[in-house]
Amino acid sequence: MRSKLSALLMVTGAAVVGATLIPTGPALSASPKLPDLIAYPGSFDHHYVDTIRGRKLLRFAAGILNVGDGAMEIRGRRANARQTMQGFQAIFQRTGAARETPIGPLTFVPSEQSWHVMFLASYTLLDDDGHEVTDTNKFSSCISDDSKVRGNLPGSPRRSVYTQCPGGRNDNNFKVGLSIGYADVYPATRLNQSLDITNLPPGNYTFHMEADPDDTILEKNEGNNTLDKTITL
């Protein structure tokens, strides 16, 4: 997490969004309950090659899993529909209180009729020398408690907490997230769950996935976000 946690602990006062004053809440404790995002272990286990209009696409299922001490919660908020939606990560303390740290403006994607809150993961293929041989595909979508994977983790809720996608274009606030022990999983048939391999020669490759590739989320461990699996084309 490098300097992000230190900077967060030093923040005081309030954040201003347009003309709206955003309270930052009580001071953080020395050990906040942070999420820890990793690649869902089953990512890329189900993959196949599809041909569409002369292009060869490697399709695969993938997801992210929260194995941290706290939920990953993102809040969108603005005073009215004329303002830019601002995003905040809720940082939970062991007292039960929460404090927010800004993650930047959020954009509405008309083609998907949803808000882009963060890049969940990036995907690419590497050759035997570790060089990227496909364009990296950054993927974003609604974040939710799709599947309970590690319910034995301390603090994992018995039932899904985050079940709703962000609201419509004119909404002024929303909340999405990923509970402890839950995964947000996307099937191979979903949009963006593919890489173009049309021009790749037969051979051995490595599928490389990284959760939170832009380092948007403050996490307990920033060093375990990647997953590599081999494939022969």
C-alpha positions in Angstrom: 0.0 0.0 0.0 3.2 2.2 0.0 2.4 5.8 1.1 -1.3 5.7 0.6 -2.1 4.5 4.1 0.3 7.1 5.7 -1.3 9.8 3.7 -4.8 8.7 4.6 -3.9 8.7 8.3 -2.7 12.2 8.1 -5.8 13.6 6.4 -7.9 15.9 8.5 -10.8 18.2 7.9 -13.3 17.6 5.0 -13.3 17.0 1.2 -15.2 19.4 -1.0 -17.2 18.2 -4.0 -18.4 21.1 -6.1 -20.2 23.2 -3.5 -20.9 20.3 -1.3 -19.0 19.7 1.9 -18.2 16.0 2.5 -17.6 15.1 6.1 -14.6 12.8 6.6 -15.9 11.2 9.8 -13.9 10.2 12.9 -10.2 9.8 12.8 -8.8 6.5 11.6 -7.4 4.0 14.0 -3.8 2.8 13.6 -5.0 -0.5 12.1 -8.1 0.0 9.9 -10.0 -3.0 8.6 -8.8 -3.0 5.0 -9.9 -5.1 2.1 -7.5 -7.4 0.2 -8.3 -8.0 -3.4 -6.9 -11.0 -5.2 -7.8 -12.8 -8.4 -10.6 -15.3 -7.9 -8.8 -18.7 -7.8 -11.1 -20.2 -10.5 -10.2 -17.4 -12.9 -9.3 -18.7 -16.4 -10.2 -22.3 -15.4 -13.0 -22.2 -18.0 -11.7 -20.8 -21.3 -12.2 -21.5 -25.0 -11.5 -20.0 -28.4 -14.4 -18.3 -30.2 -14.4 -17.0 -33.8 -16.4 -13.9 -34.6 -16.3 -12.2 -38.0 -13.0 -13.6 -38.8 -11.4 -12.7 -35.4 -10.2 -15.3 -32.9 -11.1 -14.5 -29.3 -9.9 -16.3 -26.2 -12.8 -16.2 -23.9 -12.5 -16.9 -20.1 -14.3 -16.6 -16.8 -12.6 -14.5 -14.2 -13.3 -12.6 -11.0 -11.9 -10.9 -7.9 -12.1 -12.0 -4.3 -11.8 -10.0 -1.1 -9.7 -11.9 1.6 -9.0 -8.8 3.7 -10.1 -7.7 7.2 -12.8 -5.3 5.9 -15.2 -4.8 3.1 -14.3 -3.0 -0.1 -17.0 -0.3 -0.4 -17.1 2.4 -3.0 -19.6 5.3 -2.6 -20.6 7.7 -5.3 -22.0 11.1 -4.3 -22.8 14.5 -5.6 -25.2 17.3 -4.7 -27.2 17.3 -8.0 -27.2 15.8 -11.5 -25.3 18.8 -12.9 -22.2 18.0 -10.8 -19.6 15.3 -11.5 -20.1 12.2 -9.5 -17.2 11.8 -7.0 -16.1 8.4 -5.7 -14.9 7.5 -2.2 -13.6 4.3 -0.6 -15.1 3.7 2.8 -12.3 2.7 5.3 -13.8 0.8 8.2 -12.3 0.9 11.7 -12.4 -1.7 14.3 -14.8 0.4 16.3 -17.4 0.0 13.5 -17.1 3.6 12.3 -16.0 4.4 8.7 -14.0 7.1 7.1 -13.8 8.0 3.4 -10.9 8.6 1.1 -11.5 10.0 -2.4 -10.8 7.8 -5.4 -11.6 10.5 -8.0 -14.5 11.3 -10.3 -16.8 8.5 -11.6 -18.2 8.4 -15.1 -21.5 7.1 -16.5 -21.2 4.8 -19.5 -24.2 5.3 -21.7 -23.6 2.1 -23.8 -23.8 0.0 -20.6 -26.2 2.2 -18.7 -24.0 2.0 -15.6 -21.4 3.9 -13.6 -17.8 3.1 -14.0 -16.5 3.0 -10.4 -13.0 1.4 -11.0 -11.1 -1.0 -13.2 -11.6 -4.3 -11.5 -9.0 -6.3 -13.3 -6.7 -6.3 -16.3 -6.0 -9.3 -18.6 -3.2 -10.0 -21.1 -1.2 -12.9 -22.6 2.6 -13.2 -22.3 5.0 -15.2 -24.4 7.7 -17.5 -23.1 10.0 -14.4 -22.6 7.3 -12.6 -20.5 6.5 -10.1 -23.2 2.9 -9.0 -23.7 1.6 -10.3 -27.0 -2.0 -9.0 -26.8 -3.5 -5.7 -25.9 -4.2 -5.4 -22.2 -7.9 -5.5 -21.5 -9.0 -3.5 -18.5 -12.4 -4.5 -17.2 -14.9 -2.7 -15.1 -18.5 -3.4 -14.2 -20.9 -3.5 -11.2 -19.1 -4.8 -8.1 -21.2 -7.1 -5.9 -21.2 -10.1 -3.7 -21.7 -12.7 -6.4 -20.3 -15.8 -4.7 -19.4 -16.7 -1.1 -16.0 -18.4 -1.5 -14.2 -18.1 1.9 -17.0 -17.9 4.4 -14.6 -19.0 7.2 -12.7 -15.7 7.1 -13.2 -13.6 10.3 -15.9 -11.0 9.6 -17.3 -12.7 6.6 -21.1 -12.0 6.6 -23.5 -15.0 6.4 -25.4 -13.4 3.5 -24.5 -11.1 0.6 -24.4 -7.4 1.6 -23.7 -5.7 -1.7 -26.3 -6.8 -4.2 -27.2 -3.7 -6.2 -25.5 -2.1 -9.2 -25.0 1.7 -9.3 -28.1 3.6 -10.1 -29.1 5.6 -13.2 -27.5 8.6 -14.9 -29.4 11.1 -12.8 -28.9 9.5 -9.4 -26.9 11.5 -6.9 -25.5 8.7 -4.8 -24.9 5.0 -4.7 -22.9 2.3 -2.9 -21.3 -0.9 -4.2 -18.8 -3.2 -2.7 -17.3 -6.6 -2.0 -17.7 -8.3 1.4 -15.0 -10.3 3.2 -14.9 -13.8 1.7 -17.0 -12.9 -1.3 -16.0 -12.9 -5.0 -17.3 -10.9 -7.9 -17.2 -13.4 -10.8 -17.8 -12.9 -14.5 -18.6 -15.7 -17.1 -16.7 -16.2 -20.3 -19.7 -15.0 -22.3 -19.8 -11.6 -20.8 -18.6 -8.5 -22.7 -14.9 -7.8 -22.3 -14.1 -11.3 -20.9 -11.9 -12.1 -23.9 -8.6 -11.3 -25.6 -8.0 -11.1 -29.4 -5.5 -13.9 -30.4 -6.1 -13.7 -34.1 -2.5 -13.1 -35.1 -0.8 -15.3 -32.5 1.1 -18.3 -33.7 0.6 -21.7 -32.0 2.6 -22.1 -28.8 2.7 -21.8 -25.0 1.5 -18.6 -23.4 0.8 -17.3 -19.9 -2.6 -15.7 -19.0 -1.7 -12.7 -16.7 -4.4 -11.1 -14.6 -4.1 -8.3 -12.1 -6.9 -7.2 -9.7 -7.2 -3.4 -9.1 -4.5 -2.7 -11.8 -4.6 1.1 -11.3 -4.1 0.8 -7.5 -7.4 2.6 -6.9 -8.2 0.8 -3.7 -6.4 1.0 -0.4 -5.6 -2.6 0.6 -4.2 -4.6 3.4 -1.7 -6.3 0.9 -0.8 -4.6 -2.4 1.6 -7.4 -3.4 -0.8 -10.3 -4.1 -3.0 -8.9 -6.9 -1.7 -11.0 -9.8 -2.6 -14.4 -11.2 -0.7 -16.4 -13.9 -1.9 -19.5 -15.7 -0.4 -21.3 -18.7 -2.2 -22.1 -21.9 -1.2 -23.8 -25.2 -2.8 -22.4 -28.3 
